[in-house]
Amino acid sequence: MKLKKALRKLSQYMDADQREQLAQYDSIKKVLKKLKSKRNQLREKIELIEDDEERQQIQNKLDIVNAQRKKGVKLLKELKLIRRE
């Protein structure tokens, strides 16, 4: 295999990896936006509900959404660092 051909294959491989990371980055951003919307809805709902049991259930859902968002934001930051390198 000639050097030019090997370099071309390597660059195609690297470009494919970057495209995949970019797609993953965009996908995570969309999910985070939906989670943020869900979090805001749950916060509004908690303020309106007076029943302690129902409020606790909603708080549990809110805790889960917050944990998912934290994981997503962390992954997004990692992907951002990889893209810069």
Backbone bond lengths (Angstrom), bond angles and torsions (degrees), N, CA, C in turn:
res aa  C-N    CA-C-N  psi(-1)  N-CA   C-N-CA  omega(-1)  CA-C   N-CA-C  phi
1 M - - - 1.447 - - 1.524 107.94 -
2 K 1.278 115.12 131.61 1.465 119.88 -179.74 1.523 110.19 -74.45
3 L 1.302 115.09 159.92 1.454 121.57 -177.53 1.527 111.63 -63.24
4 K 1.323 117.33 -42.95 1.467 120.46 -179.48 1.525 111.12 -61.37
5 K 1.316 115.84 -42.34 1.458 120.43 -179.05 1.530 110.40 -66.48
6 A 1.318 116.39 -40.21 1.463 120.88 178.75 1.528 110.51 -65.42
7 L 1.315 117.64 -41.16 1.460 121.24 178.84 1.530 111.11 -66.24
8 R 1.327 116.58 -38.26 1.464 120.58 178.78 1.530 110.36 -64.28
9 K 1.335 116.35 -43.52 1.460 119.62 178.56 1.525 111.18 -63.59
10 L 1.310 116.10 -39.86 1.458 120.61 179.02 1.524 110.73 -64.17
11 S 1.317 117.21 -43.62 1.465 119.96 -179.19 1.531 110.75 -66.90
12 Q 1.341 117.35 -36.25 1.462 120.12 176.71 1.521 110.65 -64.37
13 Y 1.306 116.27 -40.06 1.453 120.55 178.26 1.527 110.04 -63.85
14 M 1.305 117.44 -44.32 1.460 121.74 -179.43 1.526 110.45 -65.31
15 D 1.326 117.46 -41.10 1.461 120.92 178.96 1.517 111.01 -63.96
16 A 1.322 117.29 -39.77 1.456 121.31 178.86 1.523 110.40 -62.84
17 D 1.315 116.48 -41.22 1.460 121.33 178.48 1.528 110.36 -63.15
18 Q 1.321 117.12 -42.33 1.458 121.17 179.00 1.530 111.00 -65.66
19 R 1.335 117.13 -40.52 1.465 120.43 178.31 1.526 110.53 -63.08
20 E 1.314 115.89 -40.93 1.463 120.46 179.09 1.526 110.68 -63.88
21 Q 1.320 116.65 -42.89 1.459 120.68 179.09 1.525 110.66 -65.77
22 L 1.311 117.27 -38.75 1.452 121.01 179.28 1.529 110.51 -65.48
23 A 1.318 116.96 -41.45 1.460 120.95 177.67 1.526 110.13 -63.71
24 Q 1.317 116.27 -42.20 1.463 120.79 178.79 1.530 109.91 -64.27
25 Y 1.314 117.18 -40.87 1.457 122.79 179.37 1.530 110.15 -60.55
26 D 1.333 116.08 -47.39 1.464 120.42 180.00 1.528 111.38 -64.34
27 S 1.313 116.01 -40.04 1.460 121.03 179.69 1.527 110.70 -62.90
28 I 1.307 116.57 -44.01 1.467 120.79 -179.86 1.522 110.37 -64.94
29 K 1.320 116.88 -38.76 1.467 119.77 178.43 1.528 111.18 -61.53
30 K 1.323 117.02 -40.40 1.467 120.51 178.70 1.524 110.90 -64.37
31 V 1.315 116.04 -43.71 1.468 120.32 -179.77 1.527 110.11 -64.59
32 L 1.324 117.32 -41.06 1.463 120.48 179.46 1.526 111.08 -63.41
33 K 1.307 116.43 -36.97 1.471 120.48 178.35 1.535 110.15 -64.21
34 K 1.336 116.66 -42.23 1.463 120.71 178.00 1.528 111.06 -65.54
35 L 1.335 115.98 -41.02 1.460 119.64 178.83 1.525 111.56 -64.71
36 K 1.303 116.54 -36.79 1.464 120.45 178.49 1.526 110.22 -64.52
37 S 1.313 115.96 -41.59 1.458 120.82 177.68 1.529 110.20 -63.16
38 K 1.319 116.33 -45.07 1.465 121.49 178.70 1.528 110.74 -61.71
39 R 1.326 116.26 -42.06 1.470 120.96 178.64 1.523 110.78 -60.20
40 N 1.333 116.68 -44.56 1.457 120.29 179.79 1.526 111.80 -64.35
41 Q 1.326 116.81 -39.19 1.468 120.41 177.66 1.520 111.13 -63.20
42 L 1.325 115.89 -43.17 1.465 119.60 -179.86 1.527 111.29 -65.86
43 R 1.318 117.00 -38.06 1.469 120.01 178.27 1.527 110.69 -63.24
44 E 1.326 116.39 -42.42 1.465 120.02 178.39 1.529 110.71 -64.80
45 K 1.318 116.43 -39.87 1.450 121.70 -178.56 1.531 111.14 -64.93
46 I 1.335 116.29 -39.36 1.475 120.55 -179.80 1.521 110.70 -61.38
47 E 1.318 116.19 -39.62 1.468 119.66 -178.34 1.525 112.34 -65.97
48 L 1.321 116.90 -28.84 1.462 120.63 -176.60 1.526 113.78 -86.59
49 I 1.315 117.71 -21.56 1.473 121.46 -174.29 1.525 109.96 -90.39
50 E 1.329 113.94 135.91 1.464 119.83 -179.45 1.526 112.48 -103.50
51 D 1.316 117.53 -22.23 1.466 121.78 -179.00 1.533 109.34 -70.71
52 D 1.337 115.95 122.78 1.465 121.21 -175.86 1.523 112.62 -63.47
53 E 1.321 116.69 -39.53 1.458 120.17 -178.14 1.537 110.99 -65.61
54 E 1.309 115.64 -46.05 1.462 120.15 179.56 1.534 110.88 -67.22
55 R 1.319 115.26 -36.84 1.462 120.07 178.04 1.527 110.67 -63.08
56 Q 1.341 116.79 -39.56 1.462 121.22 178.97 1.525 111.18 -65.16
57 Q 1.341 116.89 -39.53 1.463 120.51 177.39 1.526 110.89 -62.09
58 I 1.301 115.94 -43.37 1.470 119.83 179.70 1.524 110.22 -67.78
59 Q 1.334 116.76 -36.76 1.465 120.44 177.89 1.521 110.45 -63.58
60 N 1.334 117.16 -38.45 1.461 120.66 176.96 1.523 111.04 -62.76
61 K 1.334 116.56 -43.05 1.468 120.76 176.71 1.528 110.24 -61.87
62 L 1.317 115.52 -41.45 1.464 120.76 179.71 1.523 110.76 -63.50
63 D 1.322 117.19 -40.00 1.465 121.13 177.71 1.530 111.15 -62.38
64 I 1.328 115.55 -40.36 1.470 120.04 178.98 1.522 110.31 -64.95
65 V 1.328 117.03 -45.15 1.464 121.00 179.77 1.530 110.19 -61.89
66 N 1.325 116.52 -41.25 1.468 119.71 178.54 1.527 111.62 -63.03
67 A 1.333 116.57 -41.03 1.466 120.25 178.97 1.529 110.93 -64.92
68 Q 1.327 116.47 -40.88 1.463 120.43 178.46 1.523 110.82 -64.23
69 R 1.323 116.49 -41.16 1.468 120.04 178.78 1.523 110.83 -63.91
70 K 1.324 116.93 -41.08 1.468 119.90 179.40 1.522 110.74 -61.05
71 K 1.335 116.28 -44.13 1.462 120.31 178.09 1.522 110.71 -61.77
72 G 1.326 115.86 -43.77 1.458 120.70 -179.44 1.515 112.61 -64.16
73 V 1.320 116.72 -43.05 1.467 120.98 179.34 1.526 110.07 -64.34
74 K 1.319 116.08 -40.61 1.473 120.25 178.58 1.529 110.49 -62.07
75 L 1.329 116.47 -45.93 1.462 120.89 178.81 1.524 111.25 -63.64
76 L 1.323 116.80 -39.25 1.459 121.79 178.84 1.528 110.53 -62.10
77 K 1.317 116.66 -42.42 1.465 120.53 178.38 1.532 110.99 -64.46
78 E 1.324 116.61 -39.99 1.464 120.14 178.37 1.528 110.99 -63.38
79 L 1.322 116.14 -43.73 1.468 119.66 178.60 1.531 111.07 -64.30
80 K 1.308 115.60 -36.43 1.464 119.92 179.07 1.527 110.81 -64.15
81 L 1.328 116.08 -40.05 1.464 120.24 178.31 1.525 111.03 -66.44
82 I 1.332 116.29 -39.56 1.463 120.56 179.59 1.518 110.45 -64.55
83 R 1.326 116.39 -40.29 1.470 120.74 -179.54 1.525 111.97 -63.31
84 R 1.325 116.36 -32.87 1.469 120.60 -177.84 1.525 111.82 -73.76
85 E 1.327 116.14 -27.03 1.472 119.44 -175.32 1.467 112.95 -73.59
